[in-house]
Every structure is written in C-alpha cells, then in structure tokens.
Amino acid sequence: MKITVARDATCGKAVIPAGEYWVALQADSQQILLVARGTDIKLPATRRRTATKSKSTSVQFYAGGGPIWSLVINVPKQGEWVALLELTSDKDKD
C-alpha cells in the first residue's frame, strides 16, 4: 500500500522526507518499513490489537490532531500496529 507524506516528518529518531512511500510491516522487529527512492526508513511500531477480524491487509494514514499523524496497519495474522508521525510545520523551515 502507498501513503503520501505532505511535509517532512519524524517518528522517534527516524526522519521522513516528504513524498510517497510503500508501507510494509516487520512484526518480528516491531517496525513499520517505509520504502521510496531507494531508501528504507524503519519506524518504531506498537502493537495495538492482537486479534483482528480483517481478512486482508489494510493501511490507514490520518491526522490525529495538530501535527501528529497516525499510521495504522492491520494484518490478519499479526494484528494491528500503529506508529505516530510528527509533521514539521512551515514555520520550522525558516
């Protein structure tokens, strides 16, 4: 699945440049992987639910309020995982 990050963002110590990314889950290392432009960005993820009723993998990327965005992945046999991204504001660029 693809997501679009409108502005530069951070998640923990990971820096995420603006752009489009393919999203994948690495449950064994508790990370969400963003892949684009020949780079892999590993985001720390937290398992939110272990039992899900979905039969296919889904990715949601939505605003959680202010500069915080949530990246949620539902995987049938591995549960629901979430990572929080903090987008930089336009004022930070000055």
Secondary structure in CASP SS format (residue, H / E / C, confidence):
PFRMAT SS
TARGET T0000
AUTHOR 0000-0000-0000
METHOD secondary structure of the structure
MODEL  1
M C 1.00
K E 1.00
I E 1.00
T E 1.00
V E 1.00
A C 1.00
R C 1.00
D C 1.00
A E 1.00
T E 1.00
C E 1.00
G C 1.00
K C 1.00
A E 1.00
V E 1.00
I E 1.00
P C 1.00
A C 1.00
G E 1.00
E E 1.00
Y E 1.00
W E 1.00
V E 1.00
A E 1.00
L E 1.00
Q E 1.00
A H 1.00
D H 1.00
S H 1.00
Q C 1.00
Q E 1.00
I E 1.00
L E 1.00
L E 1.00
V E 1.00
A E 1.00
R C 1.00
G C 1.00
T E 1.00
D E 1.00
I E 1.00
K E 1.00
L E 1.00
P E 1.00
A C 1.00
T E 1.00
R E 1.00
R E 1.00
R E 1.00
T C 1.00
A C 1.00
T C 1.00
K C 1.00
S C 1.00
K C 1.00
S C 1.00
T C 1.00
S E 1.00
V E 1.00
Q E 1.00
F E 1.00
Y E 1.00
A E 1.00
G E 1.00
G E 1.00
G C 1.00
P C 1.00
I E 1.00
W E 1.00
S E 1.00
L E 1.00
V E 1.00
I E 1.00
N E 1.00
V E 1.00
P C 1.00
K C 1.00
Q C 1.00
G E 1.00
E E 1.00
W E 1.00
V E 1.00
A E 1.00
L E 1.00
L E 1.00
E E 1.00
L E 1.00
T C 1.00
S C 1.00
D H 1.00
K H 1.00
D H 1.00
K H 1.00
D C 1.00
END
